[in-house]
Amino acid sequence: MWQEWSDEVLFASYRVFVRKEDQGFNKERTIAVDGNERYVRTQESAAVLAKNRLSMPAEIEFNWLAYQTHFPV
């Protein structure tokens, strides 16, 4: 019920990168490597519950200036 009334429901997360390693014998191993970069999701997807009524892009940087540029004055 709170989500329906809210103008914005945002989800902050760390960006994850993937690296592939050769194991030999035609085998490859995929390893997830976390990064220090944070971002905010503003639209719902299969993984997160988020929304906004400000026509923001699907992802923005995790800082006040990135958010403030999309806020109506």
All heavy atoms as a GROMACS GRO file, in nm:
protein
  615
    1MET      N    1   0.082  -0.117   0.000
    1MET     CA    2   0.000   0.000   0.000
    1MET      C    3   0.088   0.126   0.000
    1MET      O    4   0.059   0.220  -0.072
    1MET     CB    5  -0.092  -0.002   0.121
    1MET     CG    6  -0.180   0.118   0.128
    1MET     SD    7  -0.308   0.121   0.254
    1MET     CE    8  -0.261   0.007   0.377
    2TRP      N    9   0.198   0.129   0.078
    2TRP     CA   10   0.284   0.246   0.082
    2TRP      C   11   0.350   0.270  -0.052
    2TRP      O   12   0.371   0.385  -0.092
    2TRP     CB   13   0.390   0.230   0.190
    2TRP     CG   14   0.334   0.238   0.328
    2TRP    CD1   15   0.318   0.134   0.415
    2TRP    CD2   16   0.283   0.353   0.395
    2TRP    NE1   17   0.262   0.177   0.531
    2TRP    CE2   18   0.238   0.313   0.521
    2TRP    CE3   19   0.269   0.486   0.360
    2TRP    CZ2   20   0.183   0.400   0.613
    2TRP    CZ3   21   0.213   0.573   0.451
    2TRP    CH2   22   0.171   0.529   0.576
    3GLN      N   23   0.384   0.163  -0.120
    3GLN     CA   24   0.450   0.177  -0.249
    3GLN      C   25   0.358   0.244  -0.351
    3GLN      O   26   0.401   0.325  -0.431
    3GLN     CB   27   0.495   0.041  -0.302
    3GLN     CG   28   0.563   0.053  -0.435
    3GLN     CD   29   0.585  -0.079  -0.502
    3GLN    OE1   30   0.554  -0.183  -0.446
    3GLN    NE2   31   0.637  -0.076  -0.620
    4GLU      N   32   0.231   0.212  -0.350
    4GLU     CA   33   0.138   0.271  -0.444
    4GLU      C   34   0.123   0.421  -0.422
    4GLU      O   35   0.105   0.497  -0.516
    4GLU     CB   36   0.002   0.203  -0.434
    4GLU     CG   37   0.004   0.059  -0.478
    4GLU     CD   38  -0.128  -0.011  -0.454
    4GLU    OE1   39  -0.228   0.057  -0.422
    4GLU    OE2   40  -0.130  -0.134  -0.465
    5TRP      N   41   0.132   0.467  -0.300
    5TRP     CA   42   0.116   0.608  -0.269
    5TRP      C   43   0.244   0.688  -0.292
    5TRP      O   44   0.237   0.808  -0.313
    5TRP     CB   45   0.072   0.626  -0.125
    5TRP     CG   46  -0.064   0.574  -0.096
    5TRP    CD1   47  -0.164   0.543  -0.185
    5TRP    CD2   48  -0.119   0.546   0.032
    5TRP    NE1   49  -0.275   0.497  -0.121
    5TRP    CE2   50  -0.250   0.499   0.015
    5TRP    CE3   51  -0.070   0.556   0.161
    5TRP    CZ2   52  -0.331   0.462   0.120
    5TRP    CZ3   53  -0.151   0.519   0.265
    5TRP    CH2   54  -0.282   0.473   0.244
    6SER      N   55   0.357   0.622  -0.286
    6SER     CA   56   0.485   0.692  -0.299
    6SER      C   57   0.510   0.736  -0.442
    6SER      O   58   0.476   0.666  -0.538
    6SER     CB   59   0.600   0.601  -0.255
    6SER     OG   60   0.583   0.562  -0.122
    7ASP      N   61   0.573   0.852  -0.457
    7ASP     CA   62   0.612   0.899  -0.590
    7ASP      C   63   0.736   0.828  -0.639
    7ASP      O   64   0.753   0.806  -0.758
    7ASP     CB   65   0.638   1.050  -0.588
    7ASP     CG   66   0.510   1.129  -0.574
    7ASP    OD1   67   0.403   1.076  -0.610
    7ASP    OD2   68   0.517   1.243  -0.525
    8GLU      N   69   0.825   0.794  -0.547
    8GLU     CA   70   0.950   0.728  -0.584
    8GLU      C   71   0.982   0.616  -0.486
    8GLU      O   72   0.976   0.635  -0.366
    8GLU     CB   73   1.065   0.829  -0.582
    8GLU     CG   74   1.046   0.940  -0.680
    8GLU     CD   75   1.126   1.062  -0.642
    8GLU    OE1   76   1.204   1.054  -0.546
    8GLU    OE2   77   1.110   1.164  -0.706
    9VAL      N   78   1.015   0.502  -0.541
    9VAL     CA   79   1.069   0.389  -0.465
    9VAL      C   80   1.197   0.351  -0.537
    9VAL      O   81   1.193   0.304  -0.651
    9VAL     CB   82   0.972   0.270  -0.460
    9VAL    CG1   83   1.034   0.154  -0.386
    9VAL    CG2   84   0.840   0.310  -0.397
   10LEU      N   85   1.313   0.377  -0.475
   10LEU     CA   86   1.441   0.358  -0.541
   10LEU      C   87   1.517   0.244  -0.476
   10LEU      O   88   1.500   0.216  -0.358
   10LEU     CB   89   1.522   0.487  -0.534
   10LEU     CG   90   1.452   0.612  -0.588
   10LEU    CD1   91   1.537   0.735  -0.564
   10LEU    CD2   92   1.416   0.597  -0.733
   11PHE      N   93   1.604   0.177  -0.554
   11PHE     CA   94   1.680   0.062  -0.506
   11PHE      C   95   1.828   0.087  -0.533
   11PHE      O   96   1.869   0.098  -0.649
   11PHE     CB   97   1.632  -0.064  -0.577
   11PHE     CG   98   1.698  -0.190  -0.528
   11PHE    CD1   99   1.645  -0.257  -0.419
   11PHE    CD2  100   1.810  -0.240  -0.589
   11PHE    CE1  101   1.705  -0.372  -0.372
   11PHE    CE2  102   1.870  -0.356  -0.544
   11PHE     CZ  103   1.818  -0.422  -0.434
   12ALA      N  104   1.908   0.098  -0.428
   12ALA     CA  105   2.052   0.120  -0.442
   12ALA      C  106   2.126  -0.013  -0.439
   12ALA      O  107   2.090  -0.104  -0.365
   12ALA     CB  108   2.103   0.209  -0.329
   13SER      N  109   2.229  -0.024  -0.522
   13SER     CA  110   2.303  -0.149  -0.532
   13SER      C  111   2.447  -0.122  -0.578
   13SER      O  112   2.479  -0.012  -0.624
   13SER     CB  113   2.234  -0.243  -0.631
   13SER     OG  114   2.300  -0.366  -0.636
   14TYR      N  115   2.533  -0.223  -0.566
   14TYR     CA  116   2.668  -0.217  -0.620
   14TYR      C  117   2.669  -0.279  -0.759
   14TYR      O  118   2.599  -0.377  -0.785
   14TYR     CB  119   2.766  -0.296  -0.532
   14TYR     CG  120   2.801  -0.226  -0.404
   14TYR    CD1  121   2.741  -0.262  -0.285
   14TYR    CD2  122   2.897  -0.125  -0.403
   14TYR    CE1  123   2.775  -0.198  -0.167
   14TYR    CE2  124   2.930  -0.061  -0.286
   14TYR     CZ  125   2.869  -0.099  -0.168
   14TYR     OH  126   2.902  -0.035  -0.052
   15ARG      N  127   2.748  -0.224  -0.849
   15ARG     CA  128   2.762  -0.281  -0.982
   15ARG      C  129   2.855  -0.402  -0.974
   15ARG      O  130   2.961  -0.396  -0.913
   15ARG     CB  131   2.818  -0.176  -1.078
   15ARG     CG  132   2.795  -0.212  -1.222
   15ARG     CD  133   2.821  -0.097  -1.315
   15ARG     NE  134   2.743   0.024  -1.293
   15ARG     CZ  135   2.616   0.040  -1.330
   15ARG    NH1  136   2.550  -0.058  -1.389
   15ARG    NH2  137   2.554   0.155  -1.310
   16VAL      N  138   2.816  -0.512  -1.036
   16VAL     CA  139   2.894  -0.637  -1.033
   16VAL      C  140   2.946  -0.665  -1.173
   16VAL      O  141   2.872  -0.656  -1.271
   16VAL     CB  142   2.806  -0.755  -0.983
   16VAL    CG1  143   2.885  -0.885  -0.988
   16VAL    CG2  144   2.756  -0.728  -0.844
   17PHE      N  145   3.074  -0.699  -1.182
   17PHE     CA  146   3.136  -0.731  -1.310
   17PHE      C  147   3.166  -0.879  -1.316
   17PHE      O  148   3.182  -0.945  -1.214
   17PHE     CB  149   3.266  -0.651  -1.326
   17PHE     CG  150   3.244  -0.503  -1.320
   17PHE    CD1  151   3.267  -0.433  -1.203
   17PHE    CD2  152   3.199  -0.434  -1.430
   17PHE    CE1  153   3.246  -0.296  -1.197
   17PHE    CE2  154   3.178  -0.298  -1.426
   17PHE     CZ  155   3.202  -0.229  -1.309
   18VAL      N  156   3.175  -0.932  -1.437
   18VAL     CA  157   3.199  -1.076  -1.457
   18VAL      C  158   3.332  -1.093  -1.530
   18VAL      O  159   3.360  -1.024  -1.628
   18VAL     CB  160   3.084  -1.139  -1.539
   18VAL    CG1  161   3.113  -1.285  -1.566
   18VAL    CG2  162   2.953  -1.123  -1.467
   19ARG      N  163   3.412  -1.187  -1.481
   19ARG     CA  164   3.540  -1.219  -1.543
   19ARG      C  165   3.541  -1.367  -1.576
   19ARG      O  166   3.495  -1.450  -1.499
   19ARG     CB  167   3.652  -1.186  -1.445
   19ARG     CG  168   3.790  -1.210  -1.502
   19ARG     CD  169   3.897  -1.182  -1.401
   19ARG     NE  170   3.886  -1.285  -1.298
   19ARG     CZ  171   3.938  -1.278  -1.177
   19ARG    NH1  172   4.003  -1.171  -1.141
   19ARG    NH2  173   3.925  -1.375  -1.091
   20LYS      N  174   3.596  -1.403  -1.693
   20LYS     CA  175   3.603  -1.544  -1.734
   20LYS      C  176   3.747  -1.592  -1.727
   20LYS      O  177   3.840  -1.521  -1.765
   20LYS     CB  178   3.548  -1.561  -1.874
   20LYS     CG  179   3.400  -1.533  -1.882
   20LYS     CD  180   3.344  -1.566  -2.018
   20LYS     CE  181   3.194  -1.540  -2.015
   20LYS     NZ  182   3.130  -1.587  -2.135
   21GLU      N  183   3.764  -1.714  -1.676
   21GLU     CA  184   3.895  -1.777  -1.665
   21GLU      C  185   3.896  -1.906  -1.744
   21GLU      O  186   3.799  -1.982  -1.741
   21GLU     CB  187   3.926  -1.813  -1.519
   21GLU     CG  188   3.994  -1.709  -1.442
   21GLU     CD  189   4.032  -1.757  -1.303
   21GLU    OE1  190   4.016  -1.878  -1.273
   21GLU    OE2  191   4.075  -1.674  -1.223
   22ASP      N  192   4.007  -1.932  -1.809
   22ASP     CA  193   4.022  -2.057  -1.883
   22ASP      C  194   4.070  -2.164  -1.786
   22ASP      O  195   4.171  -2.147  -1.718
   22ASP     CB  196   4.121  -2.039  -1.997
   22ASP     CG  197   4.133  -2.162  -2.083
   22ASP    OD1  198   4.035  -2.240  -2.090
   22ASP    OD2  199   4.241  -2.181  -2.144
   23GLN      N  200   3.998  -2.275  -1.778
   23GLN     CA  201   4.033  -2.384  -1.687
   23GLN      C  202   4.111  -2.494  -1.756
   23GLN      O  203   4.155  -2.587  -1.692
   23GLN     CB  204   3.904  -2.446  -1.629
   23GLN     CG  205   3.831  -2.351  -1.536
   23GLN     CD  206   3.900  -2.342  -1.403
   23GLN    OE1  207   3.932  -2.443  -1.343
   23GLN    NE2  208   3.925  -2.222  -1.356
   24GLY      N  209   4.123  -2.485  -1.888
   24GLY     CA  210   4.190  -2.590  -1.964
   24GLY      C  211   4.089  -2.698  -2.006
   24GLY      O  212   3.977  -2.704  -1.953
   25PHE      N  213   4.125  -2.780  -2.101
   25PHE     CA  214   4.037  -2.886  -2.152
   25PHE      C  215   3.903  -2.830  -2.201
   25PHE      O  216   3.798  -2.888  -2.177
   25PHE     CB  217   4.014  -2.996  -2.048
   25PHE     CG  218   4.140  -3.062  -2.002
   25PHE    CD1  219   4.188  -3.038  -1.874
   25PHE    CD2  220   4.211  -3.146  -2.085
   25PHE    CE1  221   4.305  -3.097  -1.831
   25PHE    CE2  222   4.328  -3.206  -2.042
   25PHE     CZ  223   4.376  -3.182  -1.914
   26ASN      N  224   3.907  -2.717  -2.270
   26ASN     CA  225   3.788  -2.651  -2.325
   26ASN      C  226   3.684  -2.615  -2.218
   26ASN      O  227   3.565  -2.615  -2.245
   26ASN     CB  228   3.723  -2.735  -2.434
   26ASN     CG  229   3.810  -2.742  -2.558
   26ASN    OD1  230   3.887  -2.649  -2.584
   26ASN    ND2  231   3.799  -2.849  -2.633
   27LYS      N  232   3.728  -2.586  -2.098
   27LYS     CA  233   3.635  -2.544  -1.991
   27LYS      C  234   3.666  -2.401  -1.953
   27LYS      O  235   3.781  -2.359  -1.952
   27LYS     CB  236   3.648  -2.635  -1.869
   27LYS     CG  237   3.596  -2.774  -1.892
   27LYS     CD  238   3.596  -2.852  -1.764
   27LYS     CE  239   3.539  -2.991  -1.789
   27LYS     NZ  240   3.532  -3.068  -1.666
   28GLU      N  241   3.560  -2.328  -1.920
   28GLU     CA  242   3.573  -2.189  -1.882
   28GLU      C  243   3.497  -2.165  -1.752
   28GLU      O  244   3.389  -2.219  -1.733
   28GLU     CB  245   3.515  -2.102  -1.994
   28GLU     CG  246   3.572  -1.965  -2.002
   28GLU     CD  247   3.525  -1.894  -2.125
   28GLU    OE1  248   3.402  -1.873  -2.137
   28GLU    OE2  249   3.609  -1.859  -2.210
   29ARG      N  250   3.554  -2.086  -1.664
   29ARG     CA  251   3.491  -2.056  -1.536
   29ARG      C  252   3.458  -1.908  -1.532
   29ARG      O  253   3.539  -1.823  -1.566
   29ARG     CB  254   3.586  -2.092  -1.423
   29ARG     CG  255   3.529  -2.073  -1.286
   29ARG     CD  256   3.624  -2.129  -1.184
   29ARG     NE  257   3.693  -2.018  -1.120
   29ARG     CZ  258   3.760  -2.029  -1.007
   29ARG    NH1  259   3.771  -2.145  -0.947
   29ARG    NH2  260   3.819  -1.925  -0.955
   30THR      N  261   3.335  -1.875  -1.489
   30THR     CA  262   3.291  -1.737  -1.479
   30THR      C  263   3.291  -1.695  -1.333
   30THR      O  264   3.233  -1.764  -1.249
   30THR     CB  265   3.150  -1.721  -1.539
   30THR    OG1  266   3.151  -1.771  -1.673
   30THR    CG2  267   3.108  -1.578  -1.538
   31ILE      N  268   3.356  -1.583  -1.304
   31ILE     CA  269   3.370  -1.535  -1.167
   31ILE      C  270   3.310  -1.396  -1.157
   31ILE      O  271   3.339  -1.309  -1.240
   31ILE     CB  272   3.518  -1.530  -1.126
   31ILE    CG1  273   3.580  -1.670  -1.137
   31ILE    CG2  274   3.534  -1.476  -0.986
   31ILE    CD1  275   3.730  -1.670  -1.120
   32ALA      N  276   3.227  -1.373  -1.058
   32ALA     CA  277   3.171  -1.240  -1.034
   32ALA      C  278   3.269  -1.160  -0.950
   32ALA      O  279   3.318  -1.206  -0.848
   32ALA     CB  280   3.038  -1.251  -0.962
   33VAL      N  281   3.297  -1.037  -0.994
   33VAL     CA  282   3.389  -0.948  -0.925
   33VAL      C  283   3.312  -0.823  -0.888
   33VAL      O  284   3.257  -0.756  -0.975
   33VAL     CB  285   3.508  -0.912  -1.016
   33VAL    CG1  286   3.604  -0.819  -0.944
   33VAL    CG2  287   3.579  -1.038  -1.064
   34ASP      N  288   3.308  -0.794  -0.760
   34ASP     CA  289   3.231  -0.675  -0.719
   34ASP      C  290   3.314  -0.550  -0.741
   34ASP      O  291   3.436  -0.551  -0.735
   34ASP     CB  292   3.184  -0.685  -0.575
   34ASP     CG  293   3.298  -0.686  -0.475
   34ASP    OD1  294   3.411  -0.718  -0.515
   34ASP    OD2  295   3.274  -0.654  -0.358
   35GLY      N  296   3.243  -0.443  -0.768
   35GLY     CA  297   3.309  -0.314  -0.787
   35GLY      C  298   3.273  -0.220  -0.674
   35GLY      O  299   3.190  -0.250  -0.589
   36ASN      N  300   3.335  -0.106  -0.672
   36ASN     CA  301   3.306  -0.007  -0.570
   36ASN      C  302   3.203   0.094  -0.618
   36ASN      O  303   3.164   0.182  -0.542
   36ASN     CB  304   3.434   0.066  -0.531
   36ASN     CG  305   3.532  -0.026  -0.463
   36ASN    OD1  306   3.492  -0.123  -0.400
   36ASN    ND2  307   3.659   0.003  -0.476
   37GLU      N  308   3.159   0.080  -0.742
   37GLU     CA  309   3.064   0.175  -0.798
   37GLU      C  310   2.923   0.143  -0.753
   37GLU      O  311   2.877   0.030  -0.765
   37GLU     CB  312   3.072   0.169  -0.951
   37GLU     CG  313   2.980   0.264  -1.020
   37GLU     CD  314   2.985   0.248  -1.171
   37GLU    OE1  315   3.067   0.171  -1.221
   37GLU    OE2  316   2.905   0.314  -1.237
   38ARG      N  317   2.854   0.243  -0.700
   38ARG     CA  318   2.715   0.226  -0.658
   38ARG      C  319   2.625   0.298  -0.755
   38ARG      O  320   2.662   0.398  -0.814
   38ARG     CB  321   2.694   0.281  -0.518
   38ARG     CG  322   2.771   0.198  -0.416
   38ARG     CD  323   2.729   0.229  -0.279
   38ARG     NE  324   2.591   0.180  -0.261
   38ARG     CZ  325   2.531   0.174  -0.146
   38ARG    NH1  326   2.591   0.212  -0.039
   38ARG    NH2  327   2.407   0.130  -0.136
   39TYR      N  328   2.503   0.246  -0.772
   39TYR     CA  329   2.405   0.308  -0.859
   39TYR      C  330   2.267   0.285  -0.801
   39TYR      O  331   2.248   0.206  -0.710
   39TYR     CB  332   2.415   0.253  -1.001
   39TYR     CG  333   2.375   0.108  -1.014
   39TYR    CD1  334   2.248   0.074  -1.061
   39TYR    CD2  335   2.460   0.005  -0.981
   39TYR    CE1  336   2.210  -0.058  -1.072
   39TYR    CE2  337   2.423  -0.127  -0.992
   39TYR     CZ  338   2.298  -0.158  -1.039
   39TYR     OH  339   2.259  -0.289  -1.050
   40VAL      N  340   2.169   0.358  -0.854
   40VAL     CA  341   2.031   0.351  -0.806
   40VAL      C  342   1.943   0.308  -0.922
   40VAL      O  343   1.950   0.364  -1.030
   40VAL     CB  344   1.984   0.488  -0.752
   40VAL    CG1  345   1.838   0.482  -0.711
   40VAL    CG2  346   2.070   0.532  -0.637
   41ARG      N  347   1.863   0.207  -0.897
   41ARG     CA  348   1.765   0.166  -0.997
   41ARG      C  349   1.635   0.240  -0.971
   41ARG      O  350   1.589   0.248  -0.857
   41ARG     CB  351   1.739   0.015  -0.990
   41ARG     CG  352   1.858  -0.065  -1.035
   41ARG     CD  353   1.821  -0.210  -1.045
   41ARG     NE  354   1.938  -0.288  -1.079
   41ARG     CZ  355   1.932  -0.414  -1.114
   41ARG    NH1  356   1.817  -0.477  -1.119
   41ARG    NH2  357   2.041  -0.478  -1.145
   42THR      N  358   1.575   0.291  -1.076
   42THR     CA  359   1.455   0.372  -1.062
   42THR      C  360   1.333   0.309  -1.126
   42THR      O  361   1.223   0.363  -1.116
   42THR     CB  362   1.477   0.511  -1.125
   42THR    OG1  363   1.502   0.494  -1.264
   42THR    CG2  364   1.592   0.583  -1.059
   43GLN      N  365   1.352   0.195  -1.194
   43GLN     CA  366   1.240   0.128  -1.258
   43GLN      C  367   1.239  -0.019  -1.218
   43GLN      O  368   1.343  -0.080  -1.195
   43GLN     CB  369   1.250   0.140  -1.410
   43GLN     CG  370   1.239   0.282  -1.458
   43GLN     CD  371   1.257   0.294  -1.608
   43GLN    OE1  372   1.276   0.195  -1.677
   43GLN    NE2  373   1.251   0.416  -1.657
   44GLU      N  374   1.121  -0.076  -1.213
   44GLU     CA  375   1.103  -0.214  -1.170
   44GLU      C  376   1.161  -0.310  -1.273
   44GLU      O  377   1.158  -0.286  -1.393
   44GLU     CB  378   0.954  -0.243  -1.152
   44GLU     CG  379   0.925  -0.378  -1.093
   44GLU     CD  380   0.778  -0.395  -1.060
   44GLU    OE1  381   0.702  -0.297  -1.069
   44GLU    OE2  382   0.741  -0.507  -1.025
   45SER      N  383   1.217  -0.419  -1.224
   45SER     CA  384   1.267  -0.526  -1.310
   45SER      C  385   1.238  -0.659  -1.240
   45SER      O  386   1.176  -0.661  -1.135
   45SER     CB  387   1.417  -0.510  -1.335
   45SER     OG  388   1.490  -0.532  -1.217
   46ALA      N  389   1.284  -0.766  -1.296
   46ALA     CA  390   1.262  -0.897  -1.236
   46ALA      C  391   1.337  -0.912  -1.104
   46ALA      O  392   1.298  -0.990  -1.018
   46ALA     CB  393   1.305  -1.007  -1.332
   47ALA      N  394   1.443  -0.835  -1.086
   47ALA     CA  395   1.527  -0.848  -0.966
   47ALA      C  396   1.490  -0.751  -0.855
   47ALA      O  397   1.515  -0.780  -0.738
   47ALA     CB  398   1.673  -0.828  -1.004
   48VAL      N  399   1.434  -0.634  -0.888
   48VAL     CA  400   1.409  -0.532  -0.785
   48VAL      C  401   1.270  -0.472  -0.800
   48VAL      O  402   1.210  -0.475  -0.906
   48VAL     CB  403   1.513  -0.418  -0.790
   48VAL    CG1  404   1.652  -0.470  -0.769
   48VAL    CG2  405   1.504  -0.341  -0.918
   49LEU      N  406   1.224  -0.415  -0.692
   49LEU     CA  407   1.096  -0.344  -0.688
   49LEU      C  408   1.128  -0.196  -0.675
   49LEU      O  409   1.178  -0.151  -0.572
   49LEU     CB  410   1.014  -0.393  -0.570
   49LEU     CG  411   0.874  -0.339  -0.556
   49LEU    CD1  412   0.790  -0.377  -0.678
   49LEU    CD2  413   0.810  -0.393  -0.431
   50ALA      N  414   1.104  -0.119  -0.781
   50ALA     CA  415   1.133   0.024  -0.781
   50ALA      C  416   1.036   0.094  -0.874
   50ALA      O  417   0.977   0.031  -0.962
   50ALA     CB  418   1.277   0.049  -0.825
   51LYS      N  419   1.020   0.226  -0.854
   51LYS     CA  420   0.936   0.304  -0.944
   51LYS      C  421   0.968   0.451  -0.924
   51LYS      O  422   1.031   0.491  -0.827
   51LYS     CB  423   0.788   0.280  -0.918
   51LYS     CG  424   0.736   0.344  -0.791
   51LYS     CD  425   0.587   0.335  -0.784
   51LYS     CE  426   0.534   0.428  -0.676
   51LYS     NZ  427   0.394   0.443  -0.677
   52ASN      N  428   0.925   0.533  -1.022
   52ASN     CA  429   0.935   0.677  -1.009
   52ASN      C  430   0.833   0.741  -1.101
   52ASN      O  431   0.794   0.683  -1.201
   52ASN     CB  432   1.077   0.726  -1.038
   52ASN     CG  433   1.108   0.726  -1.185
   52ASN    OD1  434   1.071   0.818  -1.256
   52ASN    ND2  435   1.178   0.624  -1.232
   53ARG      N  436   0.789   0.859  -1.065
   53ARG     CA  437   0.693   0.933  -1.146
   53ARG      C  438   0.755   1.058  -1.207
   53ARG      O  439   0.686   1.148  -1.247
   53ARG     CB  440   0.573   0.972  -1.060
   53ARG     CG  441   0.496   0.851  -1.014
   53ARG     CD  442   0.376   0.889  -0.933
   53ARG     NE  443   0.310   0.768  -0.888
   53ARG     CZ  444   0.220   0.764  -0.792
   53ARG    NH1  445   0.183   0.874  -0.732
   53ARG    NH2  446   0.165   0.650  -0.757
   54LEU      N  447   0.887   1.060  -1.215
   54LEU     CA  448   0.959   1.176  -1.266
   54LEU      C  449   1.022   1.150  -1.403
   54LEU      O  450   1.103   1.230  -1.448
   54LEU     CB  451   1.069   1.217  -1.167
   54LEU     CG  452   1.022   1.254  -1.027
   54LEU    CD1  453   1.142   1.281  -0.937
   54LEU    CD2  454   0.932   1.375  -1.032
   55SER      N  455   0.992   1.040  -1.467
   55SER     CA  456   1.050   1.002  -1.597
   55SER      C  457   1.202   0.996  -1.591
   55SER      O  458   1.272   1.044  -1.681
   55SER     CB  459   1.005   1.100  -1.705
   55SER     OG  460   0.865   1.099  -1.716
   56MET      N  461   1.255   0.937  -1.485
   56MET     CA  462   1.399   0.922  -1.470
   56MET      C  463   1.446   0.802  -1.551
   56MET      O  464   1.367   0.712  -1.581
   56MET     CB  465   1.434   0.902  -1.322
   56MET     CG  466   1.404   1.026  -1.240
   56MET     SD  467   1.408   1.010  -1.060
   56MET     CE  468   1.547   0.915  -1.022
   57PRO      N  469   1.574   0.797  -1.590
   57PRO     CA  470   1.627   0.679  -1.660
   57PRO      C  471   1.626   0.557  -1.568
   57PRO      O  472   1.609   0.570  -1.447
   57PRO     CB  473   1.768   0.719  -1.699
   57PRO     CG  474   1.803   0.832  -1.610
   57PRO     CD  475   1.674   0.900  -1.573
   58ALA      N  476   1.644   0.439  -1.622
   58ALA     CA  477   1.638   0.315  -1.545
   58ALA      C  478   1.744   0.310  -1.436
   58ALA      O  479   1.720   0.252  -1.330
   58ALA     CB  480   1.651   0.195  -1.637
   59GLU      N  481   1.862   0.367  -1.460
   59GLU     CA  482   1.969   0.369  -1.361
   59GLU      C  483   2.031   0.508  -1.355
   59GLU      O  484   2.048   0.572  -1.459
   59GLU     CB  485   2.079   0.268  -1.396
   59GLU     CG  486   2.036   0.126  -1.391
   59GLU     CD  487   2.148   0.030  -1.427
   59GLU    OE1  488   2.260   0.077  -1.461
   59GLU    OE2  489   2.126  -0.090  -1.422
   60ILE      N  490   2.064   0.552  -1.234
   60ILE     CA  491   2.137   0.678  -1.216
   60ILE      C  492   2.250   0.654  -1.117
   60ILE      O  493   2.250   0.554  -1.045
   60ILE     CB  494   2.046   0.793  -1.166
   60ILE    CG1  495   1.984   0.760  -1.030
   60ILE    CG2  496   1.940   0.826  -1.268
   60ILE    CD1  497   1.908   0.876  -0.967
   61GLU      N  498   2.346   0.746  -1.114
   61GLU     CA  499   2.456   0.736  -1.019
   61GLU      C  500   2.403   0.753  -0.876
   61GLU      O  501   2.300   0.815  -0.855
   61GLU     CB  502   2.560   0.845  -1.046
   61GLU     CG  503   2.632   0.830  -1.175
   61GLU     CD  504   2.731   0.943  -1.194
   61GLU    OE1  505   2.789   0.990  -1.093
   61GLU    OE2  506   2.750   0.984  -1.309
   62PHE      N  507   2.476   0.698  -0.781
   62PHE     CA  508   2.436   0.706  -0.641
   62PHE      C  509   2.496   0.831  -0.578
   62PHE      O  510   2.592   0.827  -0.501
   62PHE     CB  511   2.483   0.580  -0.566
   62PHE     CG  512   2.431   0.569  -0.426
   62PHE    CD1  513   2.300   0.534  -0.402
   62PHE    CD2  514   2.513   0.595  -0.319
   62PHE    CE1  515   2.252   0.523  -0.273
   62PHE    CE2  516   2.467   0.584  -0.188
   62PHE     CZ  517   2.336   0.549  -0.167
   63ASN      N  518   2.440   0.947  -0.616
   63ASN     CA  519   2.478   1.072  -0.552
   63ASN      C  520   2.365   1.172  -0.566
   63ASN      O  521   2.274   1.155  -0.647
   63ASN     CB  522   2.612   1.127  -0.606
   63ASN     CG  523   2.605   1.162  -0.752
   63ASN    OD1  524   2.507   1.215  -0.802
   63ASN    ND2  525   2.713   1.132  -0.822
   64TRP      N  526   2.369   1.276  -0.484
   64TRP     CA  527   2.260   1.372  -0.478
   64TRP      C  528   2.247   1.451  -0.608
   64TRP      O  529   2.138   1.480  -0.654
   64TRP     CB  530   2.279   1.466  -0.360
   64TRP     CG  531   2.172   1.569  -0.353
   64TRP    CD1  532   2.185   1.701  -0.384
   64TRP    CD2  533   2.036   1.549  -0.318
   64TRP    NE1  534   2.064   1.764  -0.368
   64TRP    CE2  535   1.970   1.672  -0.328
   64TRP    CE3  536   1.960   1.438  -0.279
   64TRP    CZ2  537   1.836   1.690  -0.300
   64TRP    CZ3  538   1.826   1.456  -0.251
   64TRP    CH2  539   1.766   1.580  -0.262
   65LEU      N  540   2.358   1.489  -0.670
   65LEU     CA  541   2.353   1.570  -0.792
   65LEU      C  542   2.286   1.495  -0.907
   65LEU      O  543   2.210   1.555  -0.984
   65LEU     CB  544   2.494   1.613  -0.832
   65LEU     CG  545   2.560   1.713  -0.736
   65LEU    CD1  546   2.703   1.741  -0.779
   65LEU    CD2  547   2.481   1.840  -0.727
   66ALA      N  548   2.310   1.366  -0.920
   66ALA     CA  549   2.246   1.287  -1.025
   66ALA      C  550   2.096   1.281  -1.002
   66ALA      O  551   2.017   1.290  -1.098
   66ALA     CB  552   2.305   1.147  -1.030
   67TYR      N  553   2.054   1.270  -0.880
   67TYR     CA  554   1.912   1.268  -0.846
   67TYR      C  555   1.848   1.404  -0.867
   67TYR      O  556   1.740   1.417  -0.922
   67TYR     CB  557   1.893   1.219  -0.702
   67TYR     CG  558   1.751   1.229  -0.653
   67TYR    CD1  559   1.656   1.138  -0.694
   67TYR    CD2  560   1.714   1.330  -0.564
   67TYR    CE1  561   1.525   1.146  -0.648
   67TYR    CE2  562   1.584   1.339  -0.517
   67TYR     CZ  563   1.490   1.246  -0.559
   67TYR     OH  564   1.361   1.255  -0.516
   68GLN      N  565   1.915   1.507  -0.824
   68GLN     CA  566   1.862   1.643  -0.827
   68GLN      C  567   1.839   1.693  -0.970
   68GLN      O  568   1.749   1.772  -0.993
   68GLN     CB  569   1.959   1.736  -0.754
   68GLN     CG  570   1.906   1.875  -0.732
   68GLN     CD  571   2.004   1.960  -0.656
   68GLN    OE1  572   2.121   1.922  -0.639
   68GLN    NE2  573   1.961   2.073  -0.607
   69THR      N  574   1.916   1.645  -1.066
   69THR     CA  575   1.896   1.689  -1.204
   69THR      C  576   1.762   1.644  -1.260
   69THR      O  577   1.711   1.705  -1.354
   69THR     CB  578   2.008   1.638  -1.296
   69THR    OG1  579   2.011   1.496  -1.289
   69THR    CG2  580   2.143   1.695  -1.255
   70HIS      N  581   1.703   1.539  -1.206
   70HIS     CA  582   1.575   1.486  -1.255
   70HIS      C  583   1.456   1.536  -1.174
   70HIS      O  584   1.342   1.506  -1.206
   70HIS     CB  585   1.576   1.333  -1.253
   70HIS     CG  586   1.684   1.276  -1.338
   70HIS    ND1  587   1.678   1.277  -1.475
   70HIS    CD2  588   1.802   1.220  -1.307
   70HIS    CE1  589   1.786   1.222  -1.524
   70HIS    NE2  590   1.862   1.187  -1.424
   71PHE      N  591   1.482   1.610  -1.067
   71PHE     CA  592   1.374   1.657  -0.980
   71PHE      C  593   1.319   1.788  -1.033
   71PHE      O  594   1.394   1.879  -1.064
   71PHE     CB  595   1.427   1.675  -0.837
   71PHE     CG  596   1.322   1.671  -0.733
   71PHE    CD1  597   1.273   1.550  -0.687
   71PHE    CD2  598   1.268   1.789  -0.683
   71PHE    CE1  599   1.174   1.546  -0.592
   71PHE    CE2  600   1.170   1.785  -0.587
   71PHE     CZ  601   1.122   1.663  -0.542
   72PRO      N  602   1.186   1.801  -1.045
   72PRO     CA  603   1.130   1.926  -1.097
   72PRO      C  604   1.152   2.043  -1.002
   72PRO      O  605   1.144   2.028  -0.881
   72PRO     CB  606   0.980   1.896  -1.112
   72PRO     CG  607   0.955   1.782  -1.020
   72PRO     CD  608   1.084   1.705  -1.009
   73VAL      N  609   1.179   2.156  -1.057
   73VAL     CA  610   1.206   2.276  -0.976
   73VAL      C  611   1.081   2.357  -0.959
   73VAL      O  612   0.995   2.368  -1.035
   73VAL     CB  613   1.316   2.361  -1.042
   73VAL    CG1  614   1.340   2.487  -0.962
   73VAL    CG2  615   1.441   2.281  -1.056
   0.00000   0.00000   0.00000
